Amino acid sequence: MQTADYVPSTVIRLLSLIALSEAKRAGAERIVYLSVHDVGKGPHLPHFASKFAIEHAIVASGIPFTTLRPNNFYQNDVWYKDVIMQYGVYPQPLGSAGVSRVDTGDIASAAANALTKGDTQERPILLPAPRR
């Protein structure tokens, strides 16, 4: 990633809160927010902290909402192709715990359903849901 492409999480949080305020002012009927899996477990992490704050602001806004919480995208593997092919190693620190994964197309479908069918859950939807 190039430095010019990086946007600090504090800027993302501020811009998201402005967008939420404008959505409320404009009379938005519903919001679909793409958050992160287990957001409450990492509020000390910049990426999680911004998502955590925005989720709470959405709840407080009173606008019907759906929060999507994916974990790891299948499409992320493209970044590791060279390492996988050259060294036979999958370079993510997943350990033995494993991680649920989802295709970005499935996230888009869930978001489209929530927006167009009025299927607001007003609770997080894990994509995909972990097996129990």
C-alpha positions as CSV (number, residue, x, y, z in Angstrom):
1,M,0.0,0.0,0.0
2,Q,1.3,3.4,-0.9
3,T,1.3,6.1,1.8
4,A,-0.9,8.3,-0.3
5,D,-3.6,5.6,-0.3
6,Y,-3.8,5.4,3.5
7,V,-6.6,7.2,5.3
8,P,-6.3,7.3,9.1
9,S,-9.1,5.7,11.0
10,T,-9.9,9.0,12.8
11,V,-10.6,10.6,9.4
12,I,-12.8,7.7,8.4
13,R,-14.7,7.9,11.6
14,L,-15.2,11.7,11.2
15,L,-16.4,11.3,7.6
16,S,-18.7,8.5,8.5
17,L,-20.3,10.5,11.3
18,I,-20.8,13.4,8.9
19,A,-22.4,11.0,6.4
20,L,-24.7,9.6,9.1
21,S,-25.7,13.1,10.2
22,E,-26.5,14.0,6.6
23,A,-28.5,10.8,6.1
24,K,-30.6,11.6,9.2
25,R,-31.1,15.2,8.0
26,A,-32.2,14.0,4.5
27,G,-34.7,11.5,6.0
28,A,-32.9,8.3,5.1
29,E,-35.3,5.3,5.6
30,R,-32.6,2.8,6.4
31,I,-28.9,2.4,6.7
32,V,-26.7,-0.6,5.9
33,Y,-23.2,-0.4,7.5
34,L,-20.2,-2.6,6.7
35,S,-18.4,-3.1,10.0
36,V,-16.0,-5.8,11.1
37,H,-16.3,-9.2,12.8
38,D,-15.9,-9.0,16.6
39,V,-15.7,-5.2,16.6
40,G,-16.3,-5.1,20.4
41,K,-13.2,-7.2,21.1
42,G,-10.8,-4.7,19.6
43,P,-11.8,-1.1,20.4
44,H,-8.1,-0.3,21.0
45,L,-7.3,-1.1,17.4
46,P,-7.7,1.9,15.1
47,H,-9.7,0.1,12.4
48,F,-12.0,-1.5,15.0
49,A,-12.3,1.7,17.1
50,S,-13.7,3.7,14.2
51,K,-16.2,0.9,13.3
52,F,-17.2,0.6,17.0
53,A,-18.0,4.3,17.3
54,I,-19.9,4.4,14.1
55,E,-22.0,1.4,15.0
56,H,-23.0,3.1,18.3
57,A,-23.8,6.4,16.5
58,I,-26.0,4.5,14.0
59,V,-28.0,2.9,16.8
60,A,-28.4,6.3,18.5
61,S,-29.5,7.9,15.3
62,G,-32.9,6.2,15.4
63,I,-32.7,5.3,11.7
64,P,-33.6,1.6,11.0
65,F,-30.3,-0.2,10.2
66,T,-28.6,-3.4,9.3
67,T,-24.9,-3.9,10.4
68,L,-23.0,-6.4,8.3
69,R,-19.9,-7.9,10.1
70,P,-17.8,-9.9,7.7
71,N,-14.5,-11.4,8.9
72,N,-12.1,-12.1,6.1
73,F,-12.7,-11.7,2.4
74,Y,-11.8,-14.5,0.0
75,Q,-10.7,-11.7,-2.4
76,N,-7.8,-10.8,0.1
77,D,-5.9,-13.9,-1.2
78,V,-4.9,-12.1,-4.3
79,W,-2.5,-10.1,-2.2
80,Y,-0.7,-13.3,-1.2
81,K,-0.6,-15.1,-4.5
82,D,3.1,-14.6,-5.1
83,V,4.1,-15.7,-1.6
84,I,1.8,-18.8,-1.9
85,M,3.1,-19.7,-5.3
86,Q,6.8,-19.1,-4.5
87,Y,7.0,-20.4,-1.0
88,G,3.9,-22.5,-0.4
89,V,3.0,-20.5,2.6
90,Y,-0.3,-18.7,3.4
91,P,1.1,-15.6,5.1
92,Q,-1.8,-14.7,7.4
93,P,-1.4,-15.1,11.2
94,L,-4.4,-17.3,11.6
95,G,-2.8,-19.9,13.8
96,S,-4.8,-23.0,14.5
97,A,-8.1,-21.1,15.3
98,G,-9.1,-20.6,11.7
99,V,-11.3,-17.8,10.6
100,S,-14.7,-17.5,8.8
101,R,-14.5,-16.1,5.3
102,V,-16.9,-14.6,2.9
103,D,-17.0,-13.6,-0.8
104,T,-17.5,-9.8,-1.3
105,G,-20.3,-10.7,-3.7
106,D,-22.2,-12.3,-0.8
107,I,-21.7,-9.1,1.2
108,A,-23.1,-7.1,-1.7
109,S,-26.1,-9.3,-1.9
110,A,-26.8,-9.0,1.9
111,A,-26.5,-5.2,1.6
112,A,-28.8,-5.0,-1.4
113,N,-31.4,-7.2,0.3
114,A,-31.3,-5.0,3.4
115,L,-31.6,-1.8,1.3
116,T,-34.2,-2.9,-1.2
117,K,-36.4,-5.2,0.8
118,G,-36.5,-3.2,4.0
119,D,-35.0,-6.1,5.8
120,T,-33.4,-4.1,8.5
121,Q,-32.3,-6.3,11.4
122,E,-31.2,-3.6,13.9
123,R,-28.6,-6.1,15.1
124,P,-25.3,-7.2,13.6
125,I,-25.4,-9.9,10.9
126,L,-22.2,-12.0,10.8
127,L,-21.1,-13.0,7.3
128,P,-20.8,-15.9,7.3
129,A,-22.1,-16.8,10.7
130,P,-19.6,-19.0,12.7
131,R,-20.6,-22.6,13.2
132,R,-21.6,-23.5,16.7
